[in-house]
Amino acid sequence: MRPIRFERGFTNNAPGSVLACFGETRVLCTATWQDSVPPFLQGKGRGWLTAEYSMLPASTNSRKSRDRAGKVDGRSVEIQRLIGRALRAVVAFDQMTERTIWVDCDVIQADGGTRTAAISGAWVALHDCMRAMDGRRILRSWPLTGQLGAVSVGVVKGEPVCDLDYREDSSADVDMNLVMTGDGDFVELQGSAEGATFGREKLDRMLAIGEAGIRQIFEAQRTALDLPE
């Protein structure tokens, strides 16, 4: 694993605001709420969570064009759906009132693993947002059901590698992303062969090092939030 850091309170306006740092990758994750839910949930007494993801123009070596209304990068859409699915897996929405939590993940600097850094940092921002909601007494009870972390793994030059940077990712034979809860259950596995196929043995090794890496992320999250082991 690259050095991991979660810097809470990175901006002032959002109740949950975290700079997630995985090596040279930097993702600003914020969580806010609004006093409404989508039409399909109105009147049901449940909350909701949705996520958005983008890469800022100077986050890459060459300038990346901004996403605009009606012209959103397909990769951004895929990743923000992943972030939303992952976070919803650890939220008991029946313990929320009819409010929507918006999670925004903006990549400031990209050096590989932006989606996994976004998920891991977003969980910390979500925790702080829910603390603020709890302080305002707008939750029925604590709705977070567990921790959530994500990491990239792959095969580089025949060997499984965890938390790939851009150089490793661009030359990897296999690319995979793991999302896991604190109970050890997988929320999502995204994997594909890029330059060579992989067998069951390499898959098992990637899962093992990925789980070990996510355990380190959990520890960093708890440290940032001052939570007990």
PyMOL CGO cylinders between C-alpha atoms (Angstrom):
from pymol import cmd
from pymol.cgo import CYLINDER

trace = [
    CYLINDER, 0.00, 0.00, 0.00, 1.04, 3.56, -0.68, 0.3, 1, 1, 1, 1, 1, 1,
    CYLINDER, 1.04, 3.56, -0.68, 0.91, 5.97, 2.28, 0.3, 1, 1, 1, 1, 1, 1,
    CYLINDER, 0.91, 5.97, 2.28, -2.76, 6.60, 3.19, 0.3, 1, 1, 1, 1, 1, 1,
    CYLINDER, -2.76, 6.60, 3.19, -4.14, 9.75, 4.82, 0.3, 1, 1, 1, 1, 1, 1,
    CYLINDER, -4.14, 9.75, 4.82, -7.65, 11.08, 5.45, 0.3, 1, 1, 1, 1, 1, 1,
    CYLINDER, -7.65, 11.08, 5.45, -7.67, 14.80, 6.26, 0.3, 1, 1, 1, 1, 1, 1,
    CYLINDER, -7.67, 14.80, 6.26, -11.03, 15.69, 7.77, 0.3, 1, 1, 1, 1, 1, 1,
    CYLINDER, -11.03, 15.69, 7.77, -12.56, 19.17, 7.72, 0.3, 1, 1, 1, 1, 1, 1,
    CYLINDER, -12.56, 19.17, 7.72, -10.73, 20.03, 4.51, 0.3, 1, 1, 1, 1, 1, 1,
    CYLINDER, -10.73, 20.03, 4.51, -13.38, 22.60, 3.53, 0.3, 1, 1, 1, 1, 1, 1,
    CYLINDER, -13.38, 22.60, 3.53, -15.72, 24.58, 5.76, 0.3, 1, 1, 1, 1, 1, 1,
    CYLINDER, -15.72, 24.58, 5.76, -19.16, 24.38, 4.18, 0.3, 1, 1, 1, 1, 1, 1,
    CYLINDER, -19.16, 24.38, 4.18, -19.89, 20.65, 3.97, 0.3, 1, 1, 1, 1, 1, 1,
    CYLINDER, -19.89, 20.65, 3.97, -20.63, 18.75, 7.22, 0.3, 1, 1, 1, 1, 1, 1,
    CYLINDER, -20.63, 18.75, 7.22, -18.46, 15.95, 5.85, 0.3, 1, 1, 1, 1, 1, 1,
    CYLINDER, -18.46, 15.95, 5.85, -15.32, 17.07, 4.02, 0.3, 1, 1, 1, 1, 1, 1,
    CYLINDER, -15.32, 17.07, 4.02, -12.29, 14.82, 3.62, 0.3, 1, 1, 1, 1, 1, 1,
    CYLINDER, -12.29, 14.82, 3.62, -9.15, 14.92, 1.51, 0.3, 1, 1, 1, 1, 1, 1,
    CYLINDER, -9.15, 14.92, 1.51, -8.30, 11.29, 0.75, 0.3, 1, 1, 1, 1, 1, 1,
    CYLINDER, -8.30, 11.29, 0.75, -4.62, 10.76, -0.09, 0.3, 1, 1, 1, 1, 1, 1,
    CYLINDER, -4.62, 10.76, -0.09, -3.33, 7.48, -1.52, 0.3, 1, 1, 1, 1, 1, 1,
    CYLINDER, -3.33, 7.48, -1.52, 0.28, 8.16, -2.46, 0.3, 1, 1, 1, 1, 1, 1,
    CYLINDER, 0.28, 8.16, -2.46, 0.16, 11.04, -4.95, 0.3, 1, 1, 1, 1, 1, 1,
    CYLINDER, 0.16, 11.04, -4.95, -3.56, 10.59, -5.64, 0.3, 1, 1, 1, 1, 1, 1,
    CYLINDER, -3.56, 10.59, -5.64, -5.70, 13.26, -3.99, 0.3, 1, 1, 1, 1, 1, 1,
    CYLINDER, -5.70, 13.26, -3.99, -9.51, 13.15, -3.92, 0.3, 1, 1, 1, 1, 1, 1,
    CYLINDER, -9.51, 13.15, -3.92, -11.74, 15.70, -2.16, 0.3, 1, 1, 1, 1, 1, 1,
    CYLINDER, -11.74, 15.70, -2.16, -14.80, 13.90, -0.78, 0.3, 1, 1, 1, 1, 1, 1,
    CYLINDER, -14.80, 13.90, -0.78, -17.71, 15.89, 0.62, 0.3, 1, 1, 1, 1, 1, 1,
    CYLINDER, -17.71, 15.89, 0.62, -21.05, 14.78, 2.06, 0.3, 1, 1, 1, 1, 1, 1,
    CYLINDER, -21.05, 14.78, 2.06, -24.05, 17.06, 2.54, 0.3, 1, 1, 1, 1, 1, 1,
    CYLINDER, -24.05, 17.06, 2.54, -27.79, 16.50, 2.97, 0.3, 1, 1, 1, 1, 1, 1,
    CYLINDER, -27.79, 16.50, 2.97, -30.94, 18.06, 1.66, 0.3, 1, 1, 1, 1, 1, 1,
    CYLINDER, -30.94, 18.06, 1.66, -34.42, 17.91, 3.17, 0.3, 1, 1, 1, 1, 1, 1,
    CYLINDER, -34.42, 17.91, 3.17, -36.06, 15.86, 0.41, 0.3, 1, 1, 1, 1, 1, 1,
    CYLINDER, -36.06, 15.86, 0.41, -35.87, 12.49, -1.33, 0.3, 1, 1, 1, 1, 1, 1,
    CYLINDER, -35.87, 12.49, -1.33, -36.37, 11.38, -4.95, 0.3, 1, 1, 1, 1, 1, 1,
    CYLINDER, -36.37, 11.38, -4.95, -40.01, 11.01, -6.09, 0.3, 1, 1, 1, 1, 1, 1,
    CYLINDER, -40.01, 11.01, -6.09, -39.94, 7.21, -5.81, 0.3, 1, 1, 1, 1, 1, 1,
    CYLINDER, -39.94, 7.21, -5.81, -39.27, 7.50, -2.05, 0.3, 1, 1, 1, 1, 1, 1,
    CYLINDER, -39.27, 7.50, -2.05, -41.61, 10.34, -1.13, 0.3, 1, 1, 1, 1, 1, 1,
    CYLINDER, -41.61, 10.34, -1.13, -43.96, 9.47, 1.70, 0.3, 1, 1, 1, 1, 1, 1,
    CYLINDER, -43.96, 9.47, 1.70, -42.12, 6.26, 2.60, 0.3, 1, 1, 1, 1, 1, 1,
    CYLINDER, -42.12, 6.26, 2.60, -40.20, 7.65, 5.57, 0.3, 1, 1, 1, 1, 1, 1,
    CYLINDER, -40.20, 7.65, 5.57, -36.83, 6.54, 4.23, 0.3, 1, 1, 1, 1, 1, 1,
    CYLINDER, -36.83, 6.54, 4.23, -33.69, 8.39, 3.26, 0.3, 1, 1, 1, 1, 1, 1,
    CYLINDER, -33.69, 8.39, 3.26, -31.47, 8.08, 0.22, 0.3, 1, 1, 1, 1, 1, 1,
    CYLINDER, -31.47, 8.08, 0.22, -27.86, 8.58, -0.88, 0.3, 1, 1, 1, 1, 1, 1,
    CYLINDER, -27.86, 8.58, -0.88, -26.47, 9.52, -4.26, 0.3, 1, 1, 1, 1, 1, 1,
    CYLINDER, -26.47, 9.52, -4.26, -22.93, 10.22, -5.48, 0.3, 1, 1, 1, 1, 1, 1,
    CYLINDER, -22.93, 10.22, -5.48, -21.17, 12.25, -8.12, 0.3, 1, 1, 1, 1, 1, 1,
    CYLINDER, -21.17, 12.25, -8.12, -17.55, 11.98, -9.32, 0.3, 1, 1, 1, 1, 1, 1,
    CYLINDER, -17.55, 11.98, -9.32, -15.37, 14.15, -11.50, 0.3, 1, 1, 1, 1, 1, 1,
    CYLINDER, -15.37, 14.15, -11.50, -11.74, 14.82, -12.31, 0.3, 1, 1, 1, 1, 1, 1,
    CYLINDER, -11.74, 14.82, -12.31, -10.64, 18.44, -12.20, 0.3, 1, 1, 1, 1, 1, 1,
    CYLINDER, -10.64, 18.44, -12.20, -8.93, 19.79, -15.34, 0.3, 1, 1, 1, 1, 1, 1,
    CYLINDER, -8.93, 19.79, -15.34, -5.43, 19.91, -13.82, 0.3, 1, 1, 1, 1, 1, 1,
    CYLINDER, -5.43, 19.91, -13.82, -5.68, 16.52, -12.10, 0.3, 1, 1, 1, 1, 1, 1,
    CYLINDER, -5.68, 16.52, -12.10, -3.85, 14.82, -14.99, 0.3, 1, 1, 1, 1, 1, 1,
    CYLINDER, -3.85, 14.82, -14.99, -0.65, 15.57, -16.92, 0.3, 1, 1, 1, 1, 1, 1,
    CYLINDER, -0.65, 15.57, -16.92, -2.60, 17.06, -19.81, 0.3, 1, 1, 1, 1, 1, 1,
    CYLINDER, -2.60, 17.06, -19.81, -5.67, 19.20, -19.15, 0.3, 1, 1, 1, 1, 1, 1,
    CYLINDER, -5.67, 19.20, -19.15, -8.89, 17.20, -18.86, 0.3, 1, 1, 1, 1, 1, 1,
    CYLINDER, -8.89, 17.20, -18.86, -12.03, 18.88, -20.19, 0.3, 1, 1, 1, 1, 1, 1,
    CYLINDER, -12.03, 18.88, -20.19, -14.71, 19.56, -17.61, 0.3, 1, 1, 1, 1, 1, 1,
    CYLINDER, -14.71, 19.56, -17.61, -17.88, 17.50, -17.57, 0.3, 1, 1, 1, 1, 1, 1,
    CYLINDER, -17.88, 17.50, -17.57, -20.81, 19.61, -18.75, 0.3, 1, 1, 1, 1, 1, 1,
    CYLINDER, -20.81, 19.61, -18.75, -24.57, 19.15, -18.73, 0.3, 1, 1, 1, 1, 1, 1,
    CYLINDER, -24.57, 19.15, -18.73, -25.48, 16.71, -21.47, 0.3, 1, 1, 1, 1, 1, 1,
    CYLINDER, -25.48, 16.71, -21.47, -21.84, 15.86, -22.08, 0.3, 1, 1, 1, 1, 1, 1,
    CYLINDER, -21.84, 15.86, -22.08, -20.67, 13.85, -19.07, 0.3, 1, 1, 1, 1, 1, 1,
    CYLINDER, -20.67, 13.85, -19.07, -17.67, 11.58, -19.46, 0.3, 1, 1, 1, 1, 1, 1,
    CYLINDER, -17.67, 11.58, -19.46, -18.82, 7.94, -19.57, 0.3, 1, 1, 1, 1, 1, 1,
    CYLINDER, -18.82, 7.94, -19.57, -16.07, 6.91, -17.18, 0.3, 1, 1, 1, 1, 1, 1,
    CYLINDER, -16.07, 6.91, -17.18, -17.29, 9.50, -14.64, 0.3, 1, 1, 1, 1, 1, 1,
    CYLINDER, -17.29, 9.50, -14.64, -20.83, 8.13, -14.86, 0.3, 1, 1, 1, 1, 1, 1,
    CYLINDER, -20.83, 8.13, -14.86, -19.59, 4.56, -14.29, 0.3, 1, 1, 1, 1, 1, 1,
    CYLINDER, -19.59, 4.56, -14.29, -17.49, 5.57, -11.28, 0.3, 1, 1, 1, 1, 1, 1,
    CYLINDER, -17.49, 5.57, -11.28, -20.14, 7.70, -9.59, 0.3, 1, 1, 1, 1, 1, 1,
    CYLINDER, -20.14, 7.70, -9.59, -22.61, 4.83, -9.90, 0.3, 1, 1, 1, 1, 1, 1,
    CYLINDER, -22.61, 4.83, -9.90, -20.03, 2.54, -8.29, 0.3, 1, 1, 1, 1, 1, 1,
    CYLINDER, -20.03, 2.54, -8.29, -19.47, 4.99, -5.43, 0.3, 1, 1, 1, 1, 1, 1,
    CYLINDER, -19.47, 4.99, -5.43, -23.21, 5.32, -4.82, 0.3, 1, 1, 1, 1, 1, 1,
    CYLINDER, -23.21, 5.32, -4.82, -23.80, 1.54, -4.90, 0.3, 1, 1, 1, 1, 1, 1,
    CYLINDER, -23.80, 1.54, -4.90, -20.91, 0.92, -2.55, 0.3, 1, 1, 1, 1, 1, 1,
    CYLINDER, -20.91, 0.92, -2.55, -21.95, 3.48, 0.06, 0.3, 1, 1, 1, 1, 1, 1,
    CYLINDER, -21.95, 3.48, 0.06, -25.60, 2.43, -0.01, 0.3, 1, 1, 1, 1, 1, 1,
    CYLINDER, -25.60, 2.43, -0.01, -24.48, -1.09, 0.96, 0.3, 1, 1, 1, 1, 1, 1,
    CYLINDER, -24.48, -1.09, 0.96, -23.58, 0.15, 4.46, 0.3, 1, 1, 1, 1, 1, 1,
    CYLINDER, -23.58, 0.15, 4.46, -26.49, 2.52, 5.13, 0.3, 1, 1, 1, 1, 1, 1,
    CYLINDER, -26.49, 2.52, 5.13, -29.79, 1.53, 6.80, 0.3, 1, 1, 1, 1, 1, 1,
    CYLINDER, -29.79, 1.53, 6.80, -32.08, 4.01, 5.08, 0.3, 1, 1, 1, 1, 1, 1,
    CYLINDER, -32.08, 4.01, 5.08, -35.05, 3.15, 7.29, 0.3, 1, 1, 1, 1, 1, 1,
    CYLINDER, -35.05, 3.15, 7.29, -33.09, 4.73, 10.16, 0.3, 1, 1, 1, 1, 1, 1,
    CYLINDER, -33.09, 4.73, 10.16, -32.98, 8.04, 8.28, 0.3, 1, 1, 1, 1, 1, 1,
    CYLINDER, -32.98, 8.04, 8.28, -35.84, 10.44, 7.83, 0.3, 1, 1, 1, 1, 1, 1,
    CYLINDER, -35.84, 10.44, 7.83, -36.79, 11.64, 4.33, 0.3, 1, 1, 1, 1, 1, 1,
    CYLINDER, -36.79, 11.64, 4.33, -33.48, 13.28, 3.49, 0.3, 1, 1, 1, 1, 1, 1,
    CYLINDER, -33.48, 13.28, 3.49, -30.98, 12.72, 0.70, 0.3, 1, 1, 1, 1, 1, 1,
    CYLINDER, -30.98, 12.72, 0.70, -27.24, 12.64, 1.34, 0.3, 1, 1, 1, 1, 1, 1,
    CYLINDER, -27.24, 12.64, 1.34, -25.16, 13.88, -1.58, 0.3, 1, 1, 1, 1, 1, 1,
    CYLINDER, -25.16, 13.88, -1.58, -21.60, 12.59, -1.79, 0.3, 1, 1, 1, 1, 1, 1,
    CYLINDER, -21.60, 12.59, -1.79, -19.30, 14.45, -4.19, 0.3, 1, 1, 1, 1, 1, 1,
    CYLINDER, -19.30, 14.45, -4.19, -15.86, 13.11, -5.07, 0.3, 1, 1, 1, 1, 1, 1,
    CYLINDER, -15.86, 13.11, -5.07, -13.57, 15.45, -7.01, 0.3, 1, 1, 1, 1, 1, 1,
    CYLINDER, -13.57, 15.45, -7.01, -10.13, 14.27, -8.07, 0.3, 1, 1, 1, 1, 1, 1,
    CYLINDER, -10.13, 14.27, -8.07, -7.57, 17.01, -7.46, 0.3, 1, 1, 1, 1, 1, 1,
    CYLINDER, -7.57, 17.01, -7.46, -4.56, 14.95, -8.49, 0.3, 1, 1, 1, 1, 1, 1,
    CYLINDER, -4.56, 14.95, -8.49, -4.63, 11.56, -10.22, 0.3, 1, 1, 1, 1, 1, 1,
    CYLINDER, -4.63, 11.56, -10.22, -1.90, 8.93, -9.90, 0.3, 1, 1, 1, 1, 1, 1,
    CYLINDER, -1.90, 8.93, -9.90, -3.95, 5.74, -10.11, 0.3, 1, 1, 1, 1, 1, 1,
    CYLINDER, -3.95, 5.74, -10.11, -6.72, 4.35, -7.92, 0.3, 1, 1, 1, 1, 1, 1,
    CYLINDER, -6.72, 4.35, -7.92, -8.94, 7.44, -7.96, 0.3, 1, 1, 1, 1, 1, 1,
    CYLINDER, -8.94, 7.44, -7.96, -12.20, 5.48, -7.69, 0.3, 1, 1, 1, 1, 1, 1,
    CYLINDER, -12.20, 5.48, -7.69, -10.99, 3.38, -4.78, 0.3, 1, 1, 1, 1, 1, 1,
    CYLINDER, -10.99, 3.38, -4.78, -9.58, 6.42, -2.97, 0.3, 1, 1, 1, 1, 1, 1,
    CYLINDER, -9.58, 6.42, -2.97, -12.91, 8.16, -3.59, 0.3, 1, 1, 1, 1, 1, 1,
    CYLINDER, -12.91, 8.16, -3.59, -14.91, 5.32, -2.04, 0.3, 1, 1, 1, 1, 1, 1,
    CYLINDER, -14.91, 5.32, -2.04, -12.62, 5.03, 0.99, 0.3, 1, 1, 1, 1, 1, 1,
    CYLINDER, -12.62, 5.03, 0.99, -12.57, 8.79, 1.58, 0.3, 1, 1, 1, 1, 1, 1,
    CYLINDER, -12.57, 8.79, 1.58, -16.30, 9.15, 0.94, 0.3, 1, 1, 1, 1, 1, 1,
    CYLINDER, -16.30, 9.15, 0.94, -17.05, 6.75, 3.79, 0.3, 1, 1, 1, 1, 1, 1,
    CYLINDER, -17.05, 6.75, 3.79, -15.16, 9.02, 6.20, 0.3, 1, 1, 1, 1, 1, 1,
    CYLINDER, -15.16, 9.02, 6.20, -16.99, 12.09, 4.86, 0.3, 1, 1, 1, 1, 1, 1,
    CYLINDER, -16.99, 12.09, 4.86, -20.30, 10.23, 5.17, 0.3, 1, 1, 1, 1, 1, 1,
    CYLINDER, -20.30, 10.23, 5.17, -19.52, 9.34, 8.78, 0.3, 1, 1, 1, 1, 1, 1,
    CYLINDER, -19.52, 9.34, 8.78, -18.91, 13.01, 9.61, 0.3, 1, 1, 1, 1, 1, 1,
    CYLINDER, -18.91, 13.01, 9.61, -22.06, 14.07, 7.77, 0.3, 1, 1, 1, 1, 1, 1,
    CYLINDER, -22.06, 14.07, 7.77, -24.13, 11.59, 9.76, 0.3, 1, 1, 1, 1, 1, 1,
    CYLINDER, -24.13, 11.59, 9.76, -22.55, 12.81, 12.98, 0.3, 1, 1, 1, 1, 1, 1,
    CYLINDER, -22.55, 12.81, 12.98, -23.78, 16.30, 12.08, 0.3, 1, 1, 1, 1, 1, 1,
    CYLINDER, -23.78, 16.30, 12.08, -27.25, 14.96, 11.24, 0.3, 1, 1, 1, 1, 1, 1,
    CYLINDER, -27.25, 14.96, 11.24, -27.34, 13.06, 14.52, 0.3, 1, 1, 1, 1, 1, 1,
    CYLINDER, -27.34, 13.06, 14.52, -26.41, 16.27, 16.33, 0.3, 1, 1, 1, 1, 1, 1,
    CYLINDER, -26.41, 16.27, 16.33, -29.40, 17.96, 14.69, 0.3, 1, 1, 1, 1, 1, 1,
    CYLINDER, -29.40, 17.96, 14.69, -31.62, 15.02, 15.77, 0.3, 1, 1, 1, 1, 1, 1,
    CYLINDER, -31.62, 15.02, 15.77, -32.80, 14.26, 12.26, 0.3, 1, 1, 1, 1, 1, 1,
    CYLINDER, -32.80, 14.26, 12.26, -31.92, 10.56, 12.37, 0.3, 1, 1, 1, 1, 1, 1,
    CYLINDER, -31.92, 10.56, 12.37, -34.04, 7.87, 14.00, 0.3, 1, 1, 1, 1, 1, 1,
    CYLINDER, -34.04, 7.87, 14.00, -30.89, 6.00, 15.02, 0.3, 1, 1, 1, 1, 1, 1,
    CYLINDER, -30.89, 6.00, 15.02, -27.35, 5.61, 13.73, 0.3, 1, 1, 1, 1, 1, 1,
    CYLINDER, -27.35, 5.61, 13.73, -27.74, 4.41, 10.11, 0.3, 1, 1, 1, 1, 1, 1,
    CYLINDER, -27.74, 4.41, 10.11, -24.18, 3.39, 9.21, 0.3, 1, 1, 1, 1, 1, 1,
    CYLINDER, -24.18, 3.39, 9.21, -24.03, -0.39, 9.46, 0.3, 1, 1, 1, 1, 1, 1,
    CYLINDER, -24.03, -0.39, 9.46, -20.27, -0.77, 9.07, 0.3, 1, 1, 1, 1, 1, 1,
    CYLINDER, -20.27, -0.77, 9.07, -17.06, 0.40, 7.47, 0.3, 1, 1, 1, 1, 1, 1,
    CYLINDER, -17.06, 0.40, 7.47, -16.41, 0.52, 3.75, 0.3, 1, 1, 1, 1, 1, 1,
    CYLINDER, -16.41, 0.52, 3.75, -13.10, 0.51, 1.91, 0.3, 1, 1, 1, 1, 1, 1,
    CYLINDER, -13.10, 0.51, 1.91, -11.82, -0.08, -1.60, 0.3, 1, 1, 1, 1, 1, 1,
    CYLINDER, -11.82, -0.08, -1.60, -8.49, -0.77, -3.25, 0.3, 1, 1, 1, 1, 1, 1,
    CYLINDER, -8.49, -0.77, -3.25, -7.08, -1.59, -6.66, 0.3, 1, 1, 1, 1, 1, 1,
    CYLINDER, -7.08, -1.59, -6.66, -5.10, -4.75, -7.32, 0.3, 1, 1, 1, 1, 1, 1,
    CYLINDER, -5.10, -4.75, -7.32, -3.51, -6.10, -10.45, 0.3, 1, 1, 1, 1, 1, 1,
    CYLINDER, -3.51, -6.10, -10.45, -0.83, -8.24, -12.00, 0.3, 1, 1, 1, 1, 1, 1,
    CYLINDER, -0.83, -8.24, -12.00, 2.32, -6.38, -13.07, 0.3, 1, 1, 1, 1, 1, 1,
    CYLINDER, 2.32, -6.38, -13.07, 5.15, -8.33, -14.71, 0.3, 1, 1, 1, 1, 1, 1,
    CYLINDER, 5.15, -8.33, -14.71, 3.56, -11.57, -13.55, 0.3, 1, 1, 1, 1, 1, 1,
    CYLINDER, 3.56, -11.57, -13.55, 3.22, -10.59, -9.89, 0.3, 1, 1, 1, 1, 1, 1,
    CYLINDER, 3.22, -10.59, -9.89, 0.10, -9.45, -8.00, 0.3, 1, 1, 1, 1, 1, 1,
    CYLINDER, 0.10, -9.45, -8.00, 0.35, -5.82, -6.81, 0.3, 1, 1, 1, 1, 1, 1,
    CYLINDER, 0.35, -5.82, -6.81, -1.90, -3.87, -4.43, 0.3, 1, 1, 1, 1, 1, 1,
    CYLINDER, -1.90, -3.87, -4.43, -2.89, -0.17, -4.69, 0.3, 1, 1, 1, 1, 1, 1,
    CYLINDER, -2.89, -0.17, -4.69, -1.45, 0.49, -8.13, 0.3, 1, 1, 1, 1, 1, 1,
    CYLINDER, -1.45, 0.49, -8.13, -0.16, 3.92, -9.09, 0.3, 1, 1, 1, 1, 1, 1,
    CYLINDER, -0.16, 3.92, -9.09, -0.56, 5.21, -12.66, 0.3, 1, 1, 1, 1, 1, 1,
    CYLINDER, -0.56, 5.21, -12.66, 2.73, 3.74, -13.90, 0.3, 1, 1, 1, 1, 1, 1,
    CYLINDER, 2.73, 3.74, -13.90, 1.86, 0.29, -12.57, 0.3, 1, 1, 1, 1, 1, 1,
    CYLINDER, 1.86, 0.29, -12.57, -1.75, 0.51, -13.73, 0.3, 1, 1, 1, 1, 1, 1,
    CYLINDER, -1.75, 0.51, -13.73, -0.79, 1.50, -17.27, 0.3, 1, 1, 1, 1, 1, 1,
    CYLINDER, -0.79, 1.50, -17.27, 1.43, -1.58, -17.65, 0.3, 1, 1, 1, 1, 1, 1,
    CYLINDER, 1.43, -1.58, -17.65, -0.69, -4.10, -15.70, 0.3, 1, 1, 1, 1, 1, 1,
    CYLINDER, -0.69, -4.10, -15.70, -1.70, -7.39, -17.30, 0.3, 1, 1, 1, 1, 1, 1,
    CYLINDER, -1.70, -7.39, -17.30, -4.74, -7.59, -15.00, 0.3, 1, 1, 1, 1, 1, 1,
    CYLINDER, -4.74, -7.59, -15.00, -6.70, -4.73, -13.44, 0.3, 1, 1, 1, 1, 1, 1,
    CYLINDER, -6.70, -4.73, -13.44, -9.16, -5.24, -10.59, 0.3, 1, 1, 1, 1, 1, 1,
    CYLINDER, -9.16, -5.24, -10.59, -10.98, -3.10, -8.01, 0.3, 1, 1, 1, 1, 1, 1,
    CYLINDER, -10.98, -3.10, -8.01, -12.25, -4.50, -4.72, 0.3, 1, 1, 1, 1, 1, 1,
    CYLINDER, -12.25, -4.50, -4.72, -14.87, -2.92, -2.44, 0.3, 1, 1, 1, 1, 1, 1,
    CYLINDER, -14.87, -2.92, -2.44, -15.35, -4.52, 0.96, 0.3, 1, 1, 1, 1, 1, 1,
    CYLINDER, -15.35, -4.52, 0.96, -17.25, -3.92, 4.20, 0.3, 1, 1, 1, 1, 1, 1,
    CYLINDER, -17.25, -3.92, 4.20, -15.76, -4.04, 7.68, 0.3, 1, 1, 1, 1, 1, 1,
    CYLINDER, -15.76, -4.04, 7.68, -17.36, -7.47, 8.15, 0.3, 1, 1, 1, 1, 1, 1,
    CYLINDER, -17.36, -7.47, 8.15, -15.21, -8.83, 5.33, 0.3, 1, 1, 1, 1, 1, 1,
    CYLINDER, -15.21, -8.83, 5.33, -18.02, -9.04, 2.77, 0.3, 1, 1, 1, 1, 1, 1,
    CYLINDER, -18.02, -9.04, 2.77, -17.37, -7.89, -0.78, 0.3, 1, 1, 1, 1, 1, 1,
    CYLINDER, -17.37, -7.89, -0.78, -19.67, -5.22, -2.18, 0.3, 1, 1, 1, 1, 1, 1,
    CYLINDER, -19.67, -5.22, -2.18, -18.16, -5.26, -5.64, 0.3, 1, 1, 1, 1, 1, 1,
    CYLINDER, -18.16, -5.26, -5.64, -15.40, -6.96, -7.65, 0.3, 1, 1, 1, 1, 1, 1,
    CYLINDER, -15.40, -6.96, -7.65, -14.40, -5.35, -10.95, 0.3, 1, 1, 1, 1, 1, 1,
    CYLINDER, -14.40, -5.35, -10.95, -11.69, -7.21, -12.77, 0.3, 1, 1, 1, 1, 1, 1,
    CYLINDER, -11.69, -7.21, -12.77, -10.50, -7.82, -16.31, 0.3, 1, 1, 1, 1, 1, 1,
    CYLINDER, -10.50, -7.82, -16.31, -7.50, -9.06, -18.21, 0.3, 1, 1, 1, 1, 1, 1,
    CYLINDER, -7.50, -9.06, -18.21, -5.69, -6.22, -19.96, 0.3, 1, 1, 1, 1, 1, 1,
    CYLINDER, -5.69, -6.22, -19.96, -2.66, -7.91, -21.50, 0.3, 1, 1, 1, 1, 1, 1,
    CYLINDER, -2.66, -7.91, -21.50, -2.83, -11.51, -20.34, 0.3, 1, 1, 1, 1, 1, 1,
    CYLINDER, -2.83, -11.51, -20.34, -5.37, -13.90, -18.86, 0.3, 1, 1, 1, 1, 1, 1,
    CYLINDER, -5.37, -13.90, -18.86, -5.15, -14.96, -15.22, 0.3, 1, 1, 1, 1, 1, 1,
    CYLINDER, -5.15, -14.96, -15.22, -5.85, -18.21, -13.44, 0.3, 1, 1, 1, 1, 1, 1,
    CYLINDER, -5.85, -18.21, -13.44, -7.53, -19.05, -10.16, 0.3, 1, 1, 1, 1, 1, 1,
    CYLINDER, -7.53, -19.05, -10.16, -4.24, -18.99, -8.24, 0.3, 1, 1, 1, 1, 1, 1,
    CYLINDER, -4.24, -18.99, -8.24, -3.48, -15.40, -9.24, 0.3, 1, 1, 1, 1, 1, 1,
    CYLINDER, -3.48, -15.40, -9.24, -7.10, -14.40, -8.56, 0.3, 1, 1, 1, 1, 1, 1,
    CYLINDER, -7.10, -14.40, -8.56, -6.90, -15.83, -5.06, 0.3, 1, 1, 1, 1, 1, 1,
    CYLINDER, -6.90, -15.83, -5.06, -3.60, -14.00, -4.44, 0.3, 1, 1, 1, 1, 1, 1,
    CYLINDER, -3.60, -14.00, -4.44, -5.08, -10.70, -5.68, 0.3, 1, 1, 1, 1, 1, 1,
    CYLINDER, -5.08, -10.70, -5.68, -8.09, -11.13, -3.40, 0.3, 1, 1, 1, 1, 1, 1,
    CYLINDER, -8.09, -11.13, -3.40, -5.82, -11.90, -0.46, 0.3, 1, 1, 1, 1, 1, 1,
    CYLINDER, -5.82, -11.90, -0.46, -3.53, -8.89, -0.90, 0.3, 1, 1, 1, 1, 1, 1,
    CYLINDER, -3.53, -8.89, -0.90, -6.54, -6.70, -1.68, 0.3, 1, 1, 1, 1, 1, 1,
    CYLINDER, -6.54, -6.70, -1.68, -8.28, -7.69, 1.54, 0.3, 1, 1, 1, 1, 1, 1,
    CYLINDER, -8.28, -7.69, 1.54, -5.07, -7.06, 3.49, 0.3, 1, 1, 1, 1, 1, 1,
    CYLINDER, -5.07, -7.06, 3.49, -4.82, -3.62, 1.87, 0.3, 1, 1, 1, 1, 1, 1,
    CYLINDER, -4.82, -3.62, 1.87, -8.42, -2.75, 2.72, 0.3, 1, 1, 1, 1, 1, 1,
    CYLINDER, -8.42, -2.75, 2.72, -7.77, -3.75, 6.34, 0.3, 1, 1, 1, 1, 1, 1,
    CYLINDER, -7.77, -3.75, 6.34, -5.04, -1.08, 6.37, 0.3, 1, 1, 1, 1, 1, 1,
    CYLINDER, -5.04, -1.08, 6.37, -7.55, 1.42, 4.95, 0.3, 1, 1, 1, 1, 1, 1,
    CYLINDER, -7.55, 1.42, 4.95, -10.00, 0.54, 7.72, 0.3, 1, 1, 1, 1, 1, 1,
    CYLINDER, -10.00, 0.54, 7.72, -7.31, 1.23, 10.30, 0.3, 1, 1, 1, 1, 1, 1,
    CYLINDER, -7.31, 1.23, 10.30, -6.52, 4.61, 8.70, 0.3, 1, 1, 1, 1, 1, 1,
    CYLINDER, -6.52, 4.61, 8.70, -10.24, 5.48, 8.67, 0.3, 1, 1, 1, 1, 1, 1,
    CYLINDER, -10.24, 5.48, 8.67, -10.64, 4.63, 12.35, 0.3, 1, 1, 1, 1, 1, 1,
    CYLINDER, -10.64, 4.63, 12.35, -7.54, 6.63, 13.22, 0.3, 1, 1, 1, 1, 1, 1,
    CYLINDER, -7.54, 6.63, 13.22, -8.82, 9.67, 11.32, 0.3, 1, 1, 1, 1, 1, 1,
    CYLINDER, -8.82, 9.67, 11.32, -12.23, 9.45, 13.03, 0.3, 1, 1, 1, 1, 1, 1,
    CYLINDER, -12.23, 9.45, 13.03, -10.79, 8.50, 16.43, 0.3, 1, 1, 1, 1, 1, 1,
    CYLINDER, -10.79, 8.50, 16.43, -12.90, 5.35, 16.51, 0.3, 1, 1, 1, 1, 1, 1,
    CYLINDER, -12.90, 5.35, 16.51, -12.14, 2.32, 18.69, 0.3, 1, 1, 1, 1, 1, 1,
    CYLINDER, -12.14, 2.32, 18.69, -10.65, -0.80, 17.14, 0.3, 1, 1, 1, 1, 1, 1,
]
cmd.load_cgo(trace, "trace")
